[in-house]
Every structure is written in structure tokens, then in C-alpha cells.
Amino acid sequence: MIEVERLAKIYQIGEQKVTALAGVDFSIDKGEFVAIMGPSGSGKSTLMNLLGCLDLPSSGVYRLENLDIQGLKADQLAEVRNRRIGFVFQNFNLLPRATAQENTELPLLYGRVPNASQIALEALERVGLSHRAKHKPTELSGGERQRVAIARALVNRPAIILADEPTGNLDSITGAEIMKLFHDLNRESVTLILVTHEPEIAQQAKRIIQMRDGKIVSDEINVVMPC
């Protein structure tokens, strides 16, 4: 599903060049559940941005479902993001004046998908939140907001879900509920890539990639106890 070869990202800050990603290599198969860990400045967020087609690499190769991402135009990248990738963020990134259902509909509206309202409602039902469809984010708990974000990520049936610190703003009980939802999705062969600084969260993934100074320092299969 994902193939990365010598992927690098260098930022030009004034006269100085800063290497955020220093030529990494790995592949991820369909249905994997991968956690990416590392200290601040390790390159994990840069890698996530590249995998999510939010940015382009300075060099190297990134193929998503055999599609070579390099050389795509802005509108083509936007199409890839909308159709093939679902995003879940630490801060939820929900529109405050829109209902849960309207927030979930957004990717469908961008893609001009018919029956968007019904599809969004089905996605909310999948995450156990259809009864809160008409509520706005201020009327929802943190865990409910994250469930809306996950429903929005799922609504276009993407090939991959990228989750950036999805439990970072949640208490431990709510975080556990969100992780159970991720496990349920993974059992349905949804491919998950999760960035986290929390070891107990990373240990729930089936594979852990450790990063430091823009490089991968370890990439290991993890034995996960059944949930």
C-alpha cells in the first residue's frame, strides 16, 4: 500500500538548510496498524505530512497504492487526500458552528458525492454517535468530538487513516475508548498509521517505528494482546 524510498525533506530557513527527514525507507501493507514514535524534532510529524500528501519531499520516492506522488499537481494532491486518506488530529479540527453530521459530511461535499447526509449519518453510526448527529462540537465531550473526527476520516472509505496524537487531549478512559475503536477498524482491514509520544498507546499497534534526527532507528513488529 505504501512504499517509501530514500524519502527526505530539507527546509530552507534564511541561509540555513534544516534536514527534517534524512532519507528513510520502509513499506506498509494493507491492513497494518503502525505507530510512529520519537522525540520532538525527530521527523515524525514531517513524515506524517508527507504520507498525508500535505507536503512534498525534497527527494526520494513515495508511492501510495502504486501511485507515484511526486510530480502531482496541487489539485491532484487534493484529490488523493480527499479520496484515499483520512485524517484524525489531536485537536479534532471540527468546524465549531457545524453539527456533527455536517462536519462528517465535509469530505463528501468537497468530492461532490451524492447522498452526503445519509452517508455521513451512517459513518457516525459506525462510531456510535448517530444519536448526537445534530449537536455542535461545543455540545460534545472530547471523546465524542474525536469520534466525529474519526467518522469524518472514514466517510470516503479511504485506503489509509493517519492519526496524529489522537488521544493527546483525552483522559485515559476516553483515550482507551478511542483506541478500541481503532482496533475495531483495523480488524475490518483499515490501514492505520498513528503518531504518538505515549508508549502505552504505541504498544497497542502491531508495528512500532522509532525515529530520531530525521532517521528511522528501529522498525519492529509488536506483539499485541487481544482487545
N, C-alpha and C positions, 0 to 999 in steps of 0.2 A: 504493500500500500504506500509506504513512504521509503524513499531511497535518498540518502544524503551522502555526498562525496566531497571531501575537502572544502566543506562549506565555511566561508569566512566572511566577517563583517568588520570593516575598518571605518571609523568616523574621523572626519577632518574637523578639528576644533582649532580654529585660527591656523597657526603654522604647525601645529602638532597633530600627529596621527595617533588615534587610540584604537587598539585592536580589541574589539568586544568579543569576537569569536575567531578562533585561530585554527581553522581548518579541521572540522570534525567529520567523522564518518560513522554512519550507522544506518540500519534499516528497521522498519516497524511493520509487522504483518497485520493483516486484517484481524480484528478481534482481540488484539493485545491491550493490556492495561499497564501503562508505563508511567512511572513517577520520575520527574527530573528534579534533582536536589543540588544545592550548592550555596555558598555564602554570597552575600551582596557583592556584585561585581564579577561573579563567576561566569556570566554569559547566558544564564538560563532564560532570562526574560528576552534577551536578543534572539536566542534560538526560537523561543515561542513565537515572537513576532514574525520571524522568517517562515516558520512552519505554517503560521496562520495567514501568510501572504499579505501581512500588514506592512511588510518592508521587503526589499530585495537584497540579496547578498552582494558583497563586493566581488566575490569569486566563488567558484565551486559549483556543484550541481545539486538541484533539489527537484525530485520527481514525485508527484502526488498522483497515485493511480495511473502511472505511466505517462502522465502529462508533465512535460518539462516546463517548470515555472519561469525560468529565465527567458527573457525576451517577450513576455506577455505585456500587453499594453494595460493601462490603468483600468479601462472598462472590462478587460478580460480578467484581470486580477479580482475586480469587484464581483464578477460573475462566479469565479471559483470560490471566493469567500462565502457568497450567499448560498450557493448550491451544494458545496462539498464540505464546508467546515462549520461547526457550531462552536460558539464561544461562551464560556462561563467565567465571569470575573469576580474578584474578591468584593468589589463594591457594587455588584449586581448590575449597574448601568441600565436601570429602568427609567423610563420617562415618568416623571412624578405626577403629571396630570392625566396620564393614560391609565386605564384599568388593566388588570392582569391579562385579560383576554386581548386587549388592544396592544399591549406590549409584546405578547406572544405572536401576534399577527404580523409584526413589522417585517421580518424577512420575507413573508409571503407577499406583502404589499410591494416591496421592492422588486420582487420577481414577477409581479402581476399574476399571481396564482389565483384561479377562481375558487370560490367557496372558502376564502381565507378564514372567515369567522368560525365556521364549523371545524375546520382542520385545527385551528388554534384551541378551540374548546376540547377537542379530542386529545391534544398534547397536554393540556392542563389536567385532564382526567388521568392521563398516564402517570403524572407525578402526584396524583392525589389531591388536586387543588381546583377541580371544576366548580366546587361549591363557593369558591372565592373569586370567580371569574370577573365579577363586576366591581370588585374592590380595587382601590388605588394603592400604590406602594405604601403610603403613609398609614394605611389601614391594615397592613400586613406585618407579621413578625419578620425577623431577619431570616429565619428558616423558610418561611413562605415566600419571601422575596427571592431567595436563591432557587427555590423550586420553580418560580416563574421564569427565572433566567435559564434554568435547565430546559423547561418546556420550550422557550424561545429557541434554544440551541438545537432542539430536536425537531422543530416543526417542519423543516425542509428535508428531513431524513438524511442528514449529512453523512459522509463517509467517515468522518473523524470529529471528535469533540476535544477541544483544547480548554482545559480548566486552569486558570491562574489563581492560585491560593483560594480555592473555592470555599474553604472552611475558615479562612483567616479572620473573618469578622463575626464568627458564630461561637456560641458557648459549646462546651464539649458534647452535651446531649444532642443539641441541634446538629452539630457537625457530624456526629455518628449517624444521624438520620439521613443526612445528605450523602454520606459515604455509602450507606446501604442502598440508596437509590442508584449511585454509580455502579455498585456491584450488580444490581438487578439489570441495569442497562448493558453492562459488559457480558452478562450471561446471555443476553439477546444478540451477542456478536457486535455490539457497538464498540468501536475502537476509541480508547480513552488515553489522552496524554495529560498528565496533571503536574503542574509546577507547585512545589510546596517546600517550606522550610521546616515543617513539622515531621520529625522522624516517625512518629506513631501513625501519621497519615500515609507517608511514603511506604511504610511496611505493609499497607493493605494492597499495594499494587503488586502485579505479578513479575514486574521487572523494574529495577531501580538504576537510573543513570545519574552518576555523580559528576558534577562539573567544578572546575576551579581554573581561574585565569584564562577563561575562554576555551578551555580544552576539556574533553571527557577523560576523567581519571579512573573511572570504573563503570562497568556496564554488566550488571549481574541479574540472573534470574532469582526471584524471591519466592520462597515457599509461603503461600498464604493459607491461613486456616479458613475453612468454610464459614460463611456468614449465615 
